[in-house]
Amino acid sequence: MTPRTQTRLVPTELAALAAGVSEATIRKWASRRKLTRHGTTRRALYDLDEIIDLRAGESRRPA
């Protein structure tokens, strides 16, 4: 994997769109520490590369 040079933070709505899941799922992943929540108390932001890595790991998991 290539080292990341810049963190791309996106709001919950775009994180959900990128992951193909609901906003509630993004919030659940953050509360379960599967995903790191950045931003402020009022505005959650998520690392787009972390979301992509999380989804890639799930697709490799056996059914």
PyMOL Python script that loads the backbone (N, CA, C, O; Angstrom):
from pymol import cmd

cmd.read_pdbstr("""\
ATOM      1  N   MET A   1       0.844  -1.165   0.000  1.00  0.00           N
ATOM      2  CA  MET A   1       0.000   0.000   0.000  1.00  0.00           C
ATOM      3  C   MET A   1       0.895   1.235   0.000  1.00  0.00           C
ATOM      4  O   MET A   1       1.937   1.258   0.656  1.00  0.00           O
ATOM      5  N   THR A   2       0.486   2.248  -0.731  1.00  0.00           N
ATOM      6  CA  THR A   2       1.236   3.479  -0.856  1.00  0.00           C
ATOM      7  C   THR A   2       0.978   4.376   0.349  1.00  0.00           C
ATOM      8  O   THR A   2      -0.162   4.481   0.803  1.00  0.00           O
ATOM      9  N   PRO A   3       2.026   5.033   0.881  1.00  0.00           N
ATOM     10  CA  PRO A   3       1.785   5.949   1.992  1.00  0.00           C
ATOM     11  C   PRO A   3       0.913   7.122   1.566  1.00  0.00           C
ATOM     12  O   PRO A   3       1.024   7.624   0.448  1.00  0.00           O
ATOM     13  N   ARG A   4       0.056   7.543   2.464  1.00  0.00           N
ATOM     14  CA  ARG A   4      -0.857   8.646   2.162  1.00  0.00           C
ATOM     15  C   ARG A   4      -0.167   9.966   2.442  1.00  0.00           C
ATOM     16  O   ARG A   4       0.502  10.121   3.463  1.00  0.00           O
ATOM     17  N   THR A   5      -0.331  10.913   1.538  1.00  0.00           N
ATOM     18  CA  THR A   5       0.298  12.203   1.723  1.00  0.00           C
ATOM     19  C   THR A   5      -0.655  13.219   2.319  1.00  0.00           C
ATOM     20  O   THR A   5      -0.226  14.136   3.020  1.00  0.00           O
ATOM     21  N   GLN A   6      -1.942  13.068   2.050  1.00  0.00           N
ATOM     22  CA  GLN A   6      -2.917  14.026   2.545  1.00  0.00           C
ATOM     23  C   GLN A   6      -4.200  13.297   2.919  1.00  0.00           C
ATOM     24  O   GLN A   6      -4.671  12.425   2.188  1.00  0.00           O
ATOM     25  N   THR A   7      -4.757  13.663   4.063  1.00  0.00           N
ATOM     26  CA  THR A   7      -6.008  13.073   4.516  1.00  0.00           C
ATOM     27  C   THR A   7      -7.164  13.783   3.835  1.00  0.00           C
ATOM     28  O   THR A   7      -7.230  15.012   3.820  1.00  0.00           O
ATOM     29  N   ARG A   8      -8.072  12.999   3.272  1.00  0.00           N
ATOM     30  CA  ARG A   8      -9.270  13.562   2.636  1.00  0.00           C
ATOM     31  C   ARG A   8     -10.450  13.303   3.558  1.00  0.00           C
ATOM     32  O   ARG A   8     -10.938  12.177   3.660  1.00  0.00           O
ATOM     33  N   LEU A   9     -10.904  14.357   4.228  1.00  0.00           N
ATOM     34  CA  LEU A   9     -12.016  14.231   5.158  1.00  0.00           C
ATOM     35  C   LEU A   9     -13.310  14.655   4.490  1.00  0.00           C
ATOM     36  O   LEU A   9     -13.375  15.680   3.811  1.00  0.00           O
ATOM     37  N   VAL A  10     -14.341  13.842   4.697  1.00  0.00           N
ATOM     38  CA  VAL A  10     -15.647  14.115   4.106  1.00  0.00           C
ATOM     39  C   VAL A  10     -16.715  14.037   5.195  1.00  0.00           C
ATOM     40  O   VAL A  10     -16.536  13.324   6.183  1.00  0.00           O
ATOM     41  N   PRO A  11     -17.827  14.764   5.026  1.00  0.00           N
ATOM     42  CA  PRO A  11     -18.915  14.689   6.009  1.00  0.00           C
ATOM     43  C   PRO A  11     -19.634  13.339   5.942  1.00  0.00           C
ATOM     44  O   PRO A  11     -19.428  12.556   5.016  1.00  0.00           O
ATOM     45  N   THR A  12     -20.463  13.091   6.921  1.00  0.00           N
ATOM     46  CA  THR A  12     -21.163  11.806   7.052  1.00  0.00           C
ATOM     47  C   THR A  12     -21.915  11.428   5.780  1.00  0.00           C
ATOM     48  O   THR A  12     -21.850  10.278   5.345  1.00  0.00           O
ATOM     49  N   GLU A  13     -22.617  12.364   5.191  1.00  0.00           N
ATOM     50  CA  GLU A  13     -23.404  12.077   3.991  1.00  0.00           C
ATOM     51  C   GLU A  13     -22.529  11.550   2.853  1.00  0.00           C
ATOM     52  O   GLU A  13     -22.888  10.568   2.203  1.00  0.00           O
ATOM     53  N   LEU A  14     -21.396  12.187   2.608  1.00  0.00           N
ATOM     54  CA  LEU A  14     -20.508  11.740   1.533  1.00  0.00           C
ATOM     55  C   LEU A  14     -19.784  10.452   1.899  1.00  0.00           C
ATOM     56  O   LEU A  14     -19.504   9.627   1.029  1.00  0.00           O
ATOM     57  N   ALA A  15     -19.480  10.277   3.179  1.00  0.00           N
ATOM     58  CA  ALA A  15     -18.852   9.030   3.626  1.00  0.00           C
ATOM     59  C   ALA A  15     -19.783   7.849   3.353  1.00  0.00           C
ATOM     60  O   ALA A  15     -19.349   6.797   2.885  1.00  0.00           O
ATOM     61  N   ALA A  16     -21.063   8.038   3.650  1.00  0.00           N
ATOM     62  CA  ALA A  16     -22.054   6.983   3.407  1.00  0.00           C
ATOM     63  C   ALA A  16     -22.183   6.695   1.920  1.00  0.00           C
ATOM     64  O   ALA A  16     -22.265   5.537   1.510  1.00  0.00           O
ATOM     65  N   LEU A  17     -22.201   7.741   1.118  1.00  0.00           N
ATOM     66  CA  LEU A  17     -22.304   7.579  -0.328  1.00  0.00           C
ATOM     67  C   LEU A  17     -21.094   6.818  -0.873  1.00  0.00           C
ATOM     68  O   LEU A  17     -21.240   5.923  -1.705  1.00  0.00           O
ATOM     69  N   ALA A  18     -19.911   7.176  -0.403  1.00  0.00           N
ATOM     70  CA  ALA A  18     -18.681   6.516  -0.860  1.00  0.00           C
ATOM     71  C   ALA A  18     -18.645   5.046  -0.464  1.00  0.00           C
ATOM     72  O   ALA A  18     -18.139   4.207  -1.210  1.00  0.00           O
ATOM     73  N   ALA A  19     -19.187   4.735   0.720  1.00  0.00           N
ATOM     74  CA  ALA A  19     -19.163   3.354   1.216  1.00  0.00           C
ATOM     75  C   ALA A  19     -20.338   2.531   0.715  1.00  0.00           C
ATOM     76  O   ALA A  19     -20.325   1.303   0.808  1.00  0.00           O
ATOM     77  N   GLY A  20     -21.356   3.203   0.182  1.00  0.00           N
ATOM     78  CA  GLY A  20     -22.536   2.486  -0.282  1.00  0.00           C
ATOM     79  C   GLY A  20     -23.407   1.994   0.865  1.00  0.00           C
ATOM     80  O   GLY A  20     -24.070   0.963   0.763  1.00  0.00           O
ATOM     81  N   VAL A  21     -23.393   2.754   1.966  1.00  0.00           N
ATOM     82  CA  VAL A  21     -24.183   2.394   3.144  1.00  0.00           C
ATOM     83  C   VAL A  21     -24.958   3.627   3.606  1.00  0.00           C
ATOM     84  O   VAL A  21     -24.817   4.705   3.029  1.00  0.00           O
ATOM     85  N   SER A  22     -25.762   3.468   4.628  1.00  0.00           N
ATOM     86  CA  SER A  22     -26.530   4.598   5.156  1.00  0.00           C
ATOM     87  C   SER A  22     -25.659   5.446   6.088  1.00  0.00           C
ATOM     88  O   SER A  22     -24.608   5.004   6.551  1.00  0.00           O
ATOM     89  N   GLU A  23     -26.115   6.659   6.348  1.00  0.00           N
ATOM     90  CA  GLU A  23     -25.428   7.529   7.300  1.00  0.00           C
ATOM     91  C   GLU A  23     -25.419   6.890   8.685  1.00  0.00           C
ATOM     92  O   GLU A  23     -24.448   7.030   9.429  1.00  0.00           O
ATOM     93  N   ALA A  24     -26.489   6.195   9.030  1.00  0.00           N
ATOM     94  CA  ALA A  24     -26.563   5.517  10.328  1.00  0.00           C
ATOM     95  C   ALA A  24     -25.460   4.462  10.457  1.00  0.00           C
ATOM     96  O   ALA A  24     -24.899   4.275  11.536  1.00  0.00           O
ATOM     97  N   THR A  25     -25.155   3.777   9.358  1.00  0.00           N
ATOM     98  CA  THR A  25     -24.097   2.763   9.383  1.00  0.00           C
ATOM     99  C   THR A  25     -22.738   3.419   9.616  1.00  0.00           C
ATOM    100  O   THR A  25     -21.915   2.892  10.365  1.00  0.00           O
ATOM    101  N   ILE A  26     -22.501   4.556   8.982  1.00  0.00           N
ATOM    102  CA  ILE A  26     -21.240   5.276   9.194  1.00  0.00           C
ATOM    103  C   ILE A  26     -21.112   5.646  10.674  1.00  0.00           C
ATOM    104  O   ILE A  26     -20.054   5.460  11.274  1.00  0.00           O
ATOM    105  N   ARG A  27     -22.177   6.162  11.249  1.00  0.00           N
ATOM    106  CA  ARG A  27     -22.160   6.535  12.672  1.00  0.00           C
ATOM    107  C   ARG A  27     -21.938   5.300  13.564  1.00  0.00           C
ATOM    108  O   ARG A  27     -21.226   5.372  14.565  1.00  0.00           O
ATOM    109  N   LYS A  28     -22.547   4.178  13.192  1.00  0.00           N
ATOM    110  CA  LYS A  28     -22.388   2.937  13.951  1.00  0.00           C
ATOM    111  C   LYS A  28     -20.935   2.451  13.884  1.00  0.00           C
ATOM    112  O   LYS A  28     -20.366   2.047  14.898  1.00  0.00           O
ATOM    113  N   TRP A  29     -20.343   2.491  12.691  1.00  0.00           N
ATOM    114  CA  TRP A  29     -18.945   2.093  12.542  1.00  0.00           C
ATOM    115  C   TRP A  29     -18.046   2.969  13.404  1.00  0.00           C
ATOM    116  O   TRP A  29     -17.099   2.476  14.018  1.00  0.00           O
ATOM    117  N   ALA A  30     -18.339   4.265  13.451  1.00  0.00           N
ATOM    118  CA  ALA A  30     -17.532   5.181  14.264  1.00  0.00           C
ATOM    119  C   ALA A  30     -17.698   4.849  15.751  1.00  0.00           C
ATOM    120  O   ALA A  30     -16.717   4.844  16.495  1.00  0.00           O
ATOM    121  N   SER A  31     -18.914   4.575  16.183  1.00  0.00           N
ATOM    122  CA  SER A  31     -19.140   4.266  17.599  1.00  0.00           C
ATOM    123  C   SER A  31     -18.503   2.934  17.988  1.00  0.00           C
ATOM    124  O   SER A  31     -18.121   2.737  19.141  1.00  0.00           O
ATOM    125  N   ARG A  32     -18.391   2.027  17.029  1.00  0.00           N
ATOM    126  CA  ARG A  32     -17.748   0.729  17.283  1.00  0.00           C
ATOM    127  C   ARG A  32     -16.246   0.762  17.007  1.00  0.00           C
ATOM    128  O   ARG A  32     -15.566  -0.262  17.074  1.00  0.00           O
ATOM    129  N   ARG A  33     -15.745   1.950  16.698  1.00  0.00           N
ATOM    130  CA  ARG A  33     -14.328   2.193  16.434  1.00  0.00           C
ATOM    131  C   ARG A  33     -13.793   1.435  15.230  1.00  0.00           C
ATOM    132  O   ARG A  33     -12.603   1.122  15.169  1.00  0.00           O
ATOM    133  N   LYS A  34     -14.655   1.141  14.281  1.00  0.00           N
ATOM    134  CA  LYS A  34     -14.221   0.577  13.004  1.00  0.00           C
ATOM    135  C   LYS A  34     -13.747   1.693  12.084  1.00  0.00           C
ATOM    136  O   LYS A  34     -13.021   1.460  11.117  1.00  0.00           O
ATOM    137  N   LEU A  35     -14.177   2.919  12.407  1.00  0.00           N
ATOM    138  CA  LEU A  35     -13.912   4.095  11.589  1.00  0.00           C
ATOM    139  C   LEU A  35     -13.607   5.250  12.534  1.00  0.00           C
ATOM    140  O   LEU A  35     -14.279   5.417  13.552  1.00  0.00           O
ATOM    141  N   THR A  36     -12.598   6.044  12.200  1.00  0.00           N
ATOM    142  CA  THR A  36     -12.203   7.172  13.046  1.00  0.00           C
ATOM    143  C   THR A  36     -13.041   8.399  12.724  1.00  0.00           C
ATOM    144  O   THR A  36     -13.170   8.793  11.565  1.00  0.00           O
ATOM    145  N   ARG A  37     -13.602   8.990  13.757  1.00  0.00           N
ATOM    146  CA  ARG A  37     -14.393  10.218  13.589  1.00  0.00           C
ATOM    147  C   ARG A  37     -13.486  11.408  13.820  1.00  0.00           C
ATOM    148  O   ARG A  37     -12.832  11.507  14.858  1.00  0.00           O
ATOM    149  N   HIS A  38     -13.446  12.315  12.851  1.00  0.00           N
ATOM    150  CA  HIS A  38     -12.687  13.555  12.948  1.00  0.00           C
ATOM    151  C   HIS A  38     -13.689  14.701  13.009  1.00  0.00           C
ATOM    152  O   HIS A  38     -14.897  14.470  13.040  1.00  0.00           O
ATOM    153  N   GLY A  39     -13.197  15.927  13.027  1.00  0.00           N
ATOM    154  CA  GLY A  39     -14.082  17.078  12.989  1.00  0.00           C
ATOM    155  C   GLY A  39     -14.359  17.626  14.374  1.00  0.00           C
ATOM    156  O   GLY A  39     -13.574  17.446  15.304  1.00  0.00           O
ATOM    157  N   THR A  40     -15.492  18.298  14.491  1.00  0.00           N
ATOM    158  CA  THR A  40     -15.867  18.946  15.737  1.00  0.00           C
ATOM    159  C   THR A  40     -17.033  18.194  16.376  1.00  0.00           C
ATOM    160  O   THR A  40     -17.523  17.202  15.837  1.00  0.00           O
ATOM    161  N   THR A  41     -17.455  18.678  17.512  1.00  0.00           N
ATOM    162  CA  THR A  41     -18.602  18.072  18.196  1.00  0.00           C
ATOM    163  C   THR A  41     -19.855  18.155  17.330  1.00  0.00           C
ATOM    164  O   THR A  41     -20.678  17.239  17.328  1.00  0.00           O
ATOM    165  N   ARG A  42     -19.994  19.243  16.604  1.00  0.00           N
ATOM    166  CA  ARG A  42     -21.200  19.463  15.801  1.00  0.00           C
ATOM    167  C   ARG A  42     -21.098  18.899  14.380  1.00  0.00           C
ATOM    168  O   ARG A  42     -22.121  18.670  13.734  1.00  0.00           O
ATOM    169  N   ARG A  43     -19.891  18.676  13.894  1.00  0.00           N
ATOM    170  CA  ARG A  43     -19.734  18.243  12.502  1.00  0.00           C
ATOM    171  C   ARG A  43     -18.733  17.101  12.410  1.00  0.00           C
ATOM    172  O   ARG A  43     -17.532  17.297  12.593  1.00  0.00           O
ATOM    173  N   ALA A  44     -19.237  15.918  12.128  1.00  0.00           N
ATOM    174  CA  ALA A  44     -18.384  14.742  11.989  1.00  0.00           C
ATOM    175  C   ALA A  44     -17.779  14.711  10.594  1.00  0.00           C
ATOM    176  O   ALA A  44     -18.439  15.024   9.604  1.00  0.00           O
ATOM    177  N   LEU A  45     -16.512  14.327  10.539  1.00  0.00           N
ATOM    178  CA  LEU A  45     -15.816  14.135   9.272  1.00  0.00           C
ATOM    179  C   LEU A  45     -15.118  12.790   9.329  1.00  0.00           C
ATOM    180  O   LEU A  45     -14.679  12.346  10.391  1.00  0.00           O
ATOM    181  N   TYR A  46     -15.020  12.142   8.166  1.00  0.00           N
ATOM    182  CA  TYR A  46     -14.412  10.823   8.092  1.00  0.00           C
ATOM    183  C   TYR A  46     -13.383  10.792   6.974  1.00  0.00           C
ATOM    184  O   TYR A  46     -13.543  11.458   5.951  1.00  0.00           O
ATOM    185  N   ASP A  47     -12.321  10.012   7.177  1.00  0.00           N
ATOM    186  CA  ASP A  47     -11.235   9.877   6.208  1.00  0.00           C
ATOM    187  C   ASP A  47     -11.705   8.963   5.066  1.00  0.00           C
ATOM    188  O   ASP A  47     -12.038   7.798   5.282  1.00  0.00           O
ATOM    189  N   LEU A  48     -11.724   9.508   3.872  1.00  0.00           N
ATOM    190  CA  LEU A  48     -12.202   8.767   2.706  1.00  0.00           C
ATOM    191  C   LEU A  48     -11.360   7.521   2.445  1.00  0.00           C
ATOM    192  O   LEU A  48     -11.902   6.474   2.090  1.00  0.00           O
ATOM    193  N   ASP A  49     -10.052   7.621   2.615  1.00  0.00           N
ATOM    194  CA  ASP A  49      -9.191   6.448   2.401  1.00  0.00           C
ATOM    195  C   ASP A  49      -9.466   5.356   3.432  1.00  0.00           C
ATOM    196  O   ASP A  49      -9.410   4.169   3.109  1.00  0.00           O
ATOM    197  N   GLU A  50      -9.758   5.746   4.656  1.00  0.00           N
ATOM    198  CA  GLU A  50     -10.092   4.770   5.696  1.00  0.00           C
ATOM    199  C   GLU A  50     -11.396   4.041   5.356  1.00  0.00           C
ATOM    200  O   GLU A  50     -11.524   2.840   5.595  1.00  0.00           O
ATOM    201  N   ILE A  51     -12.345   4.766   4.806  1.00  0.00           N
ATOM    202  CA  ILE A  51     -13.619   4.164   4.393  1.00  0.00           C
ATOM    203  C   ILE A  51     -13.388   3.159   3.272  1.00  0.00           C
ATOM    204  O   ILE A  51     -13.938   2.057   3.292  1.00  0.00           O
ATOM    205  N   ILE A  52     -12.577   3.543   2.299  1.00  0.00           N
ATOM    206  CA  ILE A  52     -12.277   2.653   1.173  1.00  0.00           C
ATOM    207  C   ILE A  52     -11.574   1.393   1.667  1.00  0.00           C
ATOM    208  O   ILE A  52     -11.898   0.288   1.230  1.00  0.00           O
ATOM    209  N   ASP A  53     -10.610   1.554   2.580  1.00  0.00           N
ATOM    210  CA  ASP A  53      -9.908   0.398   3.137  1.00  0.00           C
ATOM    211  C   ASP A  53     -10.856  -0.511   3.925  1.00  0.00           C
ATOM    212  O   ASP A  53     -10.766  -1.736   3.837  1.00  0.00           O
ATOM    213  N   LEU A  54     -11.755   0.091   4.686  1.00  0.00           N
ATOM    214  CA  LEU A  54     -12.727  -0.687   5.467  1.00  0.00           C
ATOM    215  C   LEU A  54     -13.625  -1.501   4.540  1.00  0.00           C
ATOM    216  O   LEU A  54     -13.855  -2.686   4.781  1.00  0.00           O
ATOM    217  N   ARG A  55     -14.122  -0.883   3.502  1.00  0.00           N
ATOM    218  CA  ARG A  55     -14.998  -1.590   2.544  1.00  0.00           C
ATOM    219  C   ARG A  55     -14.230  -2.679   1.810  1.00  0.00           C
ATOM    220  O   ARG A  55     -14.777  -3.753   1.557  1.00  0.00           O
ATOM    221  N   ALA A  56     -12.980  -2.425   1.465  1.00  0.00           N
ATOM    222  CA  ALA A  56     -12.175  -3.433   0.770  1.00  0.00           C
ATOM    223  C   ALA A  56     -11.956  -4.648   1.669  1.00  0.00           C
ATOM    224  O   ALA A  56     -11.990  -5.783   1.194  1.00  0.00           O
ATOM    225  N   GLY A  57     -11.734  -4.420   2.946  1.00  0.00           N
ATOM    226  CA  GLY A  57     -11.561  -5.513   3.900  1.00  0.00           C
ATOM    227  C   GLY A  57     -12.822  -6.330   4.060  1.00  0.00           C
ATOM    228  O   GLY A  57     -12.755  -7.550   4.215  1.00  0.00           O
ATOM    229  N   GLU A  58     -13.967  -5.682   4.024  1.00  0.00           N
ATOM    230  CA  GLU A  58     -15.240  -6.393   4.143  1.00  0.00           C
ATOM    231  C   GLU A  58     -15.535  -7.238   2.910  1.00  0.00           C
ATOM    232  O   GLU A  58     -16.137  -8.307   3.018  1.00  0.00           O
ATOM    233  N   SER A  59     -15.117  -6.768   1.751  1.00  0.00           N
ATOM    234  CA  SER A  59     -15.401  -7.524   0.530  1.00  0.00           C
ATOM    235  C   SER A  59     -14.538  -8.791   0.441  1.00  0.00           C
ATOM    236  O   SER A  59     -14.882  -9.731  -0.274  1.00  0.00           O
ATOM    237  N   ARG A  60     -13.404  -8.808   1.180  1.00  0.00           N
ATOM    238  CA  ARG A  60     -12.539  -9.996   1.185  1.00  0.00           C
ATOM    239  C   ARG A  60     -12.960 -10.999   2.238  1.00  0.00           C
ATOM    240  O   ARG A  60     -12.469 -12.128   2.247  1.00  0.00           O
ATOM    241  N   ARG A  61     -13.869 -10.605   3.135  1.00  0.00           N
ATOM    242  CA  ARG A  61     -14.320 -11.481   4.214  1.00  0.00           C
ATOM    243  C   ARG A  61     -15.203 -12.589   3.643  1.00  0.00           C
ATOM    244  O   ARG A  61     -16.082 -12.309   2.828  1.00  0.00           O
ATOM    245  N   PRO A  62     -14.989 -13.841   4.053  1.00  0.00           N
ATOM    246  CA  PRO A  62     -15.837 -14.928   3.537  1.00  0.00           C
ATOM    247  C   PRO A  62     -17.287 -14.776   3.971  1.00  0.00           C
ATOM    248  O   PRO A  62     -17.574 -14.277   5.059  1.00  0.00           O
ATOM    249  N   ALA A  63     -18.179 -15.206   3.121  1.00  0.00           N
ATOM    250  CA  ALA A  63     -19.619 -15.076   3.393  1.00  0.00           C
ATOM    251  C   ALA A  63     -20.124 -16.104   4.344  1.00  0.00           C
ATOM    252  O   ALA A  63     -21.313 -16.117   4.665  1.00  0.00           O
TER     253      ALA A  63
END
""", "prot")
cmd.dss("prot")
cmd.show_as("cartoon", "prot")
cmd.util.cbc("prot")
cmd.orient("prot")
